[in-house]
Structures are given as C-alpha cells and as structure tokens.
C-alpha cells in the first residue's frame, strides 16, 4: 500500500459485522486514539457554536450568558454524536481510526441507544470533575491531573469487562468494533 493511498473503510458484510459485534472490542489503543482525535475535532465544533452563540446574544463578557452557552454546546455535541452514530455508526474520528459503533447484534444502533450512550459517555469526565469539586481543587494542574488519572482508570477497567467494551457500551448494549477489512491477528 502506498503512503498516499487511502485505506479501505471496511466494506464489511452484515454477517461480518454481526460476527465482529460478538467478538472482542476494537483494540484499546485504536479506541483511545479515536477518542483523542475526537477531542481535537470537537474543539472546533465547540468554538464555532460558542462564536455563533456569542454573536446571537450579543455577548460582551465571558460570564454573560454562560449557562446558555454551555447548554448550546451540550446540544451541539449531542447532535454531532447522535447523528453520526445513527447514520453509519462512525464519527469523523472513528472513521479515521476505522472503528465502528454497532448494536450488540451487529446492526445499527437505535436513536435511544445513541442518546443513552451519549449521556453515559460523560462517565469519562464527570466523576473526576465531581471529585475535584468535592476536594476543593481549583488549580488546572489538579483538575487535569485528576481527569487524566480517571480517564486511564476508566479505560483500564475495560480490560475486565465482557468483550473488553467500555462500561457505557456494556450498559447501552453497543459495541465498538475494528472496521478494517483485515484485522491483524
């Protein structure tokens, strides 16, 4: 394969998707790479929504309309994830890293599963933020250090769960699979 060729996006059949949904999750490194890249992409989305919201309400100070901006950004994030997960099972980052979200049976996920998964995926962040708030941590080094430790712990416990899925996928009945045509042994 040439450096300039675009890798195949895994034209897998329904039977292959179903078989992969029953097997182990995509490798943890691929899922975390997609997670990290998703953060880079979402930075742009959050900034664009923030700019549009600020212009729409005539915001002159960062604290003016803060709750409304957070709500608008939360809704934009929900729309992004739910749309991509219910229309092909791949966000932009998941497509790049060739992982795909499926139901436990190997089919597309429902709107209810996508909404539930979006809400439960906040388990990546909220426990660490809550612990930091309860501990009275206000310095960014403590907040981000605590969040990093929690994220590594949350990712690590996937090794103990059935099919090595993340906790929110286990609860929602979804699976993140490796979507490459040929999965290395």
Buried (B, 14 or more C-beta within 10 A) or exposed (E): EEEEEEEEBBEBEEEBBBEBBEEEBBBBEBBBBBBEBBEEBBEEBBEEBBEEBBEEEEBEEEEEBEEEBEEBBBEBBBEBBBEBBBEBBBBBBBBBBBBBBBBBEBEBBBEEBBBBBBEBBEBBEEBBBEBBEEEEBEEEEEBEBBBEEBBEEBBEEBEEEEBBBBBBBBEBBBBBBBBBEEBEE
